[in-house]
Structure formats: structure tokens, C-alpha cells
């Protein structure tokens, strides 16, 4: 069977190729660039789910490349408004170029991935059996045809794949504007990320400092409106002349560092850029055998939101679906059509809800009219009330950044994420639902495999489905005493007969689940559903819903 073609070798495209390779699916990654990852001030905040996903892909440098924050604080003028201790938080903050370099290293070490540099897509065709794509060499103009089973456009905000597919990309071109810089400096709040509204020094509405490893800091300043309003998506990472260059930038750096330190400390300015946060959502994430992911599918970044983190969730959600379709269940029943449709339904619904949440929250945090600005300036209590919303985007938590849940529709097929009405409310979140609710991201727990080895639950994700049995006492008794007893033989038999590849695991306890509960978990870690005991018929129904269509369960009785 033809490999999957991935257009774009940014973090999302590389992560998708690695996730496919983990499922023994070959891919061709077409990179318009030469493979260089120059240093830039662009950074990303990773939560526990995205960090675990990258670790499973072979990106093992997260702890060394990233900084862990001790706390996140919000200040207004000269007063601290909010302090969130993060001593137990898995939030990691790292430079995007370091992440991209680590993923490229993992890709080059993976035989199933063919990385093709300097290749610009110029033509795309698809039929019922696959996708044909034509590329042009950036330097010599040589044109080459490639054939794939499916194609995924991870080629950024100005996606060529999206344009060739004729998919609209509506939205708002300039929601937030920021100048940003990477600075080496010693600040008096080491290890603490700080967002400062209306700082006491003149000239800035909002300044933010976020620590990186090796004594580096990312500094951000929110700029006043007035950006050009192009009809086409602009590059959100482009540098615009006259805003973060020369004396203007240096004045901002000096004023900010002096305001925080009392006097201007020694510092080294390493990189700077101008960032525009847009709100755009592709009208479709799928067209036949072609898909969009990452910046090609959505753009958001207002209020500190992390578009790259959602791009990584796109890659994880799509990878297991493509792998299942590609392998045709290892010769078993073919997946239903809604298996691949579920990617658009879930991911477009989740990102769309985040965008709606920003639209509803923005008037509360950043009033645009003069009298609203004056009122907000006088009423500190109003800002204090809504300050936690600013933390959600910066920390990748809550409605602006937390891991989404994908509730199942009545048919058992994953459905569109419901939207809750009200200021700042959006998609259902894993952190706001019980751990046994269908669609939530399962917590990370100690588990025991069928060979008696211990592991963590999220470390087993990314391959097939998981059947998790809750069996109190497994931590007390040696595994040889219970692996061949009770429900275990029956559960192993059902796992073998299911229409999806499945691994059996056992855990001592699971939040909200009674003893002998069996949980069916998707490869991306979202819960399909639960049964009490090993009920083959119920597990079949859950597996059918997850794979998008009915199948037969051979060799297992209910």
C-alpha cells in the first residue's frame, strides 16, 4: 500500500509522521525548506498530554530543552492580583526550534519516514484509491510526482494544500498583536512566569516574562491595534518593520527590565519578532483522502493560547485513525467511513469551541471602547475576578488550553463537541468531567501488562486500543498469581477477537470506577466507554463505535 504523504516539516508534520511510524505506517514528508531550524523567540507551553505524546514519539529531550515554572503570577500596576503555584504542575516551556530539532532527529532515525527537502507542492489530484501530488524543487525547478494512500497538509497558515483543495479559511486576521524577544538576563523572580497588566512604567499595556532554560527569558509586549487587515492569512510569525526593530525594541526591553529590577541589569538580546494572533478555522478539515492539521487548519493565539499544542493534538487524533484505515485492521473487517470523519468532527469542534470562548471572553478582559477602558481601569476587582482566564491560555489549562473531551453521540460514534453558552465557556474539558465519562483523556496511572511488567498508562498509548481492568489487590499479589485467573483469560480472549487491535492492562484503581470495571481506551488516550465485568457484546459495541462501523466478533461470546 502507498505511504501517507505529509506536506510540511514543522513540529506538527514531523509528529504526525512519527506517530504513523509507531503504527508501522510509512510516510513521505515533503519539506519546502532545507531542514534548518534557526533560533527564534517562538516558544510553546506543553501540558501533560502533549508532553507524553512527544515522549512516545521519541522526543526525549523535553526535560533538558524545557523549563518548569515554579509559579505563574498576574500583576496589575504595582500589585500582585493572582498567584498560581506550579510545584506539582507538568507545564513545560521550551523554544519551538529546540522541539523541531528534536523531532527531526527522531525522524531521521526512523526508516519508515522519507524526508524530502526543498520540495514545493504545485499540483494535487485524488481518486478513490489514493492521492497524487506534484512537487517542484525549490532550487532547480525539477518536478516530481508522488503517490500516497492519504495526504495531510501541515504546511502552515498560508497552506498550499488547503488552497489546492479549495477549502475556505475564514476568521479574524488580527485579534492580538505582540512584540516578543528572547533575552538572557537575571530577573528577581527566577523560575516564575509573570504577566503584568498596565505596568507602572509608561508605554506598555501588558508585559509578560516566561523563563526558559539556561538563563533565558521570553519577553512579550501587547501592542495597540492597527495591523494591516489582509483578506488572506498572514504569516503569524512574520516580522513587521518598525515595530520590534532598532530603538523601539531596545526602549521596550530597557523599560521593562528596569521596571522589574529597579535598575537596568546586564542583559543580552538574542532574538526578536512581531507576532499577530489570528482567529481562523478551516471550513473543513477533510476533503476525500486529504486532511488539514495544525496552522493549516486553525489559527489562534489570543490571550496566550497555544496553537501548536492543539496542532499536536490534531496529529495524535488523526494518526491512529489513518493507521487503522491503512492496515485495514490487519486483514480483518474494514473500518467504517465515519472513522476518518471523526477527526474533523472532534478536532474542528474542539478548536471552534476555543475560538468561541475567546470571542466571549475578550470583552471582559480587553474592552475596546474608551468608556469601557476607563471603567476597567478604575475597577480592580472586576479584573481580579476574571484574571484566572488569562492564566488558562498561558498555562495550557482550562477552556483556553486544557485537553478536550470528545463525548460520544447516541449512535456510539464520536460526535460534535457540545458548546456551553456563557462568557468564556466552550468545549467540554477532560478536567471538568468524571474520569469515567466517555471521551475524556484518561489519567496517567500505574498499570501491569500481560507479561507482568509494570508501566504507566499513558506510556502504553499510541499503538492499538487498550482494555484496562480495574482489579484491587494487584499491587499486593505477585502477578503470576492473578494473570491467569479471574477475568484475565476471558478478557485476553475478547481482546484478541475485537475488530481493533487491543492490549490488556490491569490497574489497582481508577478514579470513579468500581472493581472489575473494564475500560476501552483509544490509542490517543480518550476513553471510549466502560463495562462492568468482561461483557464481550458491550465491548464489541464500543469498539464498533470507535472504528466507525459495525463488525463481527469472532470467537467470543457475551
N, C-alpha and C positions, 0 to 999 in steps of 0.2 A: 504494500500500500504506500502511496506517496506521503512524504513528510508534511508536517504542518509548516506553513510559511509565516514567519513573524516579521513584520516590517517595523523597524525601529529598534535600536540597541541601547535605549536608555534603561533605567532600572526596571521599569515595568516589562519591557520586551525581554530583557535578559532573565528576569524572574520567571516569566511565563515559559520560556524555553527550558529553564532548569526544572520547573515543575513538571513539564511534559516528559523530560528525560527521566525523571524519577519514576514515571509510569511507563517507561520503555517506549516512548513515542518519539521518533526522530523529528527534528525541526531544522529549518533553514532560517537564519536570522540575517536580514538584509539591513546593512548599516550605511546610511548616506555619508557618514563621517569616516575618518581614518582610524578610529579606535582610541583616540586620545581622550583623556578625561582631565582637562585643565582645572586648576583650582578656581573656585568661585565662592561667593558668600552664600550661596543657596544651601539650605540645611533642611533636615526633616526630623520630626519627632516621631518615634516609633513606640507604639503601645505593646502590650504583652502578646497580642495576636500576631501583629506584623513581625515582631522580633522573632517569635517562634517559627513563623513561616520562613523567614530568611535563613534561620538556622538549619531548618530541614533541607534547604536548597544547597547548603554547603558554604554559606557566608558565615564564617566562623570568627570574624574579627569585630563583631559588634561591641564586645566589651572593651576592646582596645581603641576602636575608632570613635566610640561614642562617650559622652559624658552623662553621668547620672546626677540628677539635680537633688539637692537636699530639701529645697522648698521652692514654692512659687508664690510671689507676693505681688500685690497690686497696690500702687501708691497713687494718691491724688494730692497734688501740690506738695505739702511737706508732711503729710500724714499717711501712715500705712492703713489701707482700707481692708485688705484681706491677706491672710497668710495660710497657705496650704502646705503642711509638712509632707514630704515625699520620701521619707526614710524607708517605707515599705512599697513604694511605687515602682513598677517596672519601666517607667518612662525613660527612654534613651534619646539623646540628641546628638546627631552627627552630621558632618558635612556630606552633601549629596555626592560630591566627586569621590569621596572615600567609599561610599556604598557602591557606586558604579564600578570603581576599580575592583573591589572585592568580588562583585558578581561576574565581571569579565574574567577574572582569574578562575572562578569556578566553571564558567562556560568553556574556556579553553582546555580545561582538564576533563571535559565530558565528550566522549566520542560521538554521542548521538546528536550533537549540535554542530551544524556547519555555520560559521560566522563569516559573512561575505561583506567586506568593507567597500566603501566608495561606490555604492550601488544606489542609484536614484530610480524610484518607481515611475514609469511613464505610461503604462497600459495595464489594464486588468480585465480579465474575462472569467466567467464561471459557468459551469454546466452542472448537470445532476450528479456527476461523478467526481468533480474536483474544481480547482481554481488554477488558471494560468495567469502568470504575471510577467511583464516585460520590464527589464531594468536597463538603465544607461549608466555606463561607467563615468564617474564624475570627471576624471582626468582625460581619458582618451576617447570618450563617446561610444565605446563598444556597447552594443545592445545584446541582451541575453534573455531567453525565455526560461521561466521556472514553472514547474508543475507541483501543486500541492493538494492534499486532501481538503484542507481548510486554510483560511488566511486570517490573520489577526493584525489589525492596524494599531500599532503602538507608537505612531510616528508624530506625536505631539499636537500642539494647538492648531497648527496650520496643516493638518493631516492631508497628505495626498490621497491616501486610501479612502478617507471619508469623502473627499471631493469626487474621486472616480466612481464611488458608489452612489453619488447624488444624494447624500444624507445631509439634511439641514442641521445647522449648529447655532440655534437662536440663543439669545441671552443678553446680558448687560455687559458692555465692554469695559467699564471702569467703575468698579464698586469701591475699591480701596487702592490707594497709591502709597508706596513705601520707598524710601531710600534705605539701603542696607549696606553694611560694611563688616568685614572681618578684621578685628583689632587684637593685637597681643598687648595685654595690659593687666595690671593687678588692680582689681576693684575691691572695695571694702566689704562686699557681700559675696565672697568666694563660694561657689557651689550653688548659689541661689539665682534663679531666674526672676527678673523683675520687669513688670510693666508699669510705667509711670505716666499717668494722665495729667495733663496740664502742669508739667513740672515748673518749679519756681524760676528757672532761667527762661529768658524770653526767646520766642521764635519757634517753639515746637508745641504741637498739640498733644503729642504722645511719643514717648521714647521707650524702647524695650531693650533689655540686655539678657542674653541667654548664653550660659557658659558652654564651651566646647573643650575637648582635651587639650593638653599641652599649653595651658595658659591663654588660650584663645577665647574670644567672645564674639558672638554675632550681635551687632547693634542694629536696631531698626528705628526709623522715624516715620510717623504717618504724615503724609504730605497733603496739602489742601487740594480740593478738586480742581479740574481744569485740563485734564488729559484730552488729547485728540480722541474723537469718537468714530473710529473706523467701522464700516459695516462688516468687514471680515475680521476674524480673530487675529489679534496681535500676539506676537511672541511675549508671553508674560514675564520672561526673564531678560528681555532686551534692555539695553542701557539707552536712556534718552538724554541727549546732550543738554547741558546747562542745569541739570538737577542734582546729580551726585558727582560732579567733577570739580576740580580746582578749588577755589576759595570757598564755594558754597558748602561743599562736603567737609572741608577741614574746619570751617567755622562750627558746623554741627557737632563734629567729633569733639572739638575742644570744649565747647559749651557744655556738652553732656557729661564728659568725663570730669570737668571741673565741678559741675553741679553735684555729682555723686561723691567725689573725693574731697571736696573743699578747696583743692588746688589742682592744677593740671599735672597729672602724673606722667611719667615716661610711658610712651606707647609706640606701637609700630602698626601702621595701616597696611594691611596685606591685600585686600580686595574690596571692591565696592560695585554696586549696581543699583538700578532703579527697577522696582517690581510693581506691576499692575495686577491687582486681583480682579479677575473677571468672574462672572457667573454665567456659564454656558452649559447646556445639556443637549447632547445629540438627540435628534428626533427618534433615532433607532440605534440600538447597539448591535443589531444583527441584520444582515441582508443576505439571505441564502446561506452559503458556506463561508461568508465573510463576517468578521466581528470587529468591533472597536473596543479599545481599553485605554485606561489612563487619560492623559491630556487630550487624546484624540476623541474621547467620548464625553469628557466633562472637565470643566474648569471651575474651581472655587478656591478661595484663599482669604476671603474677608474674615475679620475677627480672629486671625491666626490659624484658620483651618488648614488641614494638611491634605492637599490634593494627591500627593504622592502616596500617602498611606492608603487612600481609597483606591488608587491605581493598583497597588499591591493586592488589595482585596479583590479587585477585578481579576487579576491574574490567577489568584488561588481559586476563585469561584469558577472560572472558565476552564482551568487546566484539567480538573477531574472529569468535567463533562466531555471535553474533547477526547480525553484518554479513553473514557468509556465508549464513546461513539467510534473511536479509531480502532479499538480492539474488538468491537462487536461482542463484548463480554467473553473474550477468549473462545470464540466459536459457539457461544450459547445464544440465547434469544437476543435479537437486535433491540436497541433502545427505542423508546417512543419518541415522536417528534418534539414533544414538549421538554425533553431533556435539555436540548440546546436552547430552546426558547426560554427556559427558566433562568438562563444567565441574564438576558435583557430584563426580564420581569423583576428579578431580585435586585440586581445592581443598579439599574436605572431608577427603580423605585426608591432604593436607599439613598442614592445621591440626590435625587429630586427632592426627597424629604429634607435633606440637609439644606438645600438651596432655599426651600420654602421657610425653613427655620430662620435662616439669615434674614430673609425679607421681613419676617415678622418681628425679629429682634432688633434690627438695625435702628428703627426709630427710638427704641428705648435707650440705646447706648450711644448713638451718634445722631442727635437731632440736627436737621439741616437748616431749618428756618431760624431767623435771628432771635425771635422771642423764645423759641424752644431752647436755643443755645444759652440764652441768659438765664432762663428758669433752671436749666440743668446745672449751670454754673453755681447758682445760689443754693440749690437743694442737694447737699452732700448725701443726705440719707437716701434719696432716690437712686443715686449712683451706687451706693453701698449695697442696696437691695439687689441690683442687677449685676454687680461685679462678678459673681461666680460664673456668669455666662461667658465673660471674657476668658476665664481660665479654661473652659471646656475646649475652645479651639486651640489654645496654646499647648495644652497637655494631651490632646487627642482623647478626651473623655467626653461623656455626656452627649447631648443631642448634636453637637458640632463635630465630634470626633470619635465617640465610642464605637465599639464593634456593634454592627447592626444585627438584628434578629430577622429571620425570614419565615414568618408564620405560614403554615400550610393552609391552602384553600380547602373547602369541604371535600373536594374530589381526591385529596391526598397529594395533589401536585402543587409544588410551591407556588404561591400566588403573590399578587402585588402587595407590597408593604402598606398597611393602613396608615393614614395620616391623622394625627390628633389635632384638633383645632385649638388655637390659642396662641398667645405670644410665645415665640421661641420654641414651640413644640413641633416635633416632626416624626421621623420614623420610630418604630418600636426598637428599643435598645436591649441588648443582652443584659446589661447591668440593671435594668428596671423590671425584668421578668424572672419568674422562678427558673431554677436551673433545669427543671423537667419540662418546661414549655417547649413545644415544637418550634424549631427554627433558631433557638438560642445557640450561642457559641459555648461549647461545654467548658467547664473549668478544668484547670490542669491538676490532675490527681495522680498519686502513685498507683500503678497497676502491675499486674503479674501476667505474663504471656503464657501461652500453652506449653512452652518448654520449661516453665518455672522461673524464668528470668524476671527481674524487677525493672521497671521503666516508668517514665512519666507519660500520661495520656496523650498530651499534645505532641510528644516525640514520635508517636505511632501514626500520626496523621499524614496525609499526603499521598498514600498509596491506595489501598482499597477501602471499603467501608469497615466500620468497627462494630462488633457486637460486644457490649460491655455488661457483664453480670455483676450485680451488687451482692456480695457474699460476705457478711460479717464473720470474722474468725480466720480469714485467710492470712492475716498478719500474725496470728498466733501459731497456727499449724504449718508444718513444712508442706510445701506444695505437692510432694508426692503422695500425701495422704488425701488430697481432695481433688486433684486434677482429673482423676479417673472415676470420681464418684459424684452422686447427686445429679444436678442438671448438666454437668460438664459434658458427658458423652453425647447427650441429646443435642445440646447447643452446638457442639462441633459438627454434628451431622446436619443440622439445619443450615449452619453457615456454609457448608460445602454445597448444599443444594440451592441456595438462594441465587437469583438471576444476576447478582452483582458479586464481585469478589469481596470476601469479608474475612476479617481476622477476629478471633475470640480473645477477649481480655477479661480479667477479673479485678475488682477493686473492693477494698474493705468497706467503704461507704461512699455515697454520692449524695450531695445536698438535696433534700426533699424526696428521696427515693426510698421505698421500703425494701427490706431484704428480699432477695430473689427477683428484683426488678431487672429486666433486660432492656438496654438502651441501644437503638440503632443510630449510629453516628456517621455522617457523611465524611468523605475524605478531607473536606475543608474545615471540619470540626463543628459543623452545625448539626444540632440534634434533629433527626427525622421523627422519632417518636419512641414510645416505651410500651412494654408489655409486662404483665405480671406473670412471671414464670416463662418457660420456653414454649410459647404458642406459635407453632410454625405458620398457621394461617394468618395470624396478625402480623408476624414479621414479614411474610410474603407481601401482604398488602402495603406495608410501609416501604419495602424495597421497590415495589412496583411504582408507587407514587414518586419516589426519589428518582427512578430511572425513566419516568415519563411515559409509562405504558404497562399494560398487563403482560404477564408471562406465566409459565407453569413452573411449579415447584416439584421437581422430580426427586423421588426417593425419600420424602419426609412427610409424615402425616401430622395432622393437627392434634 
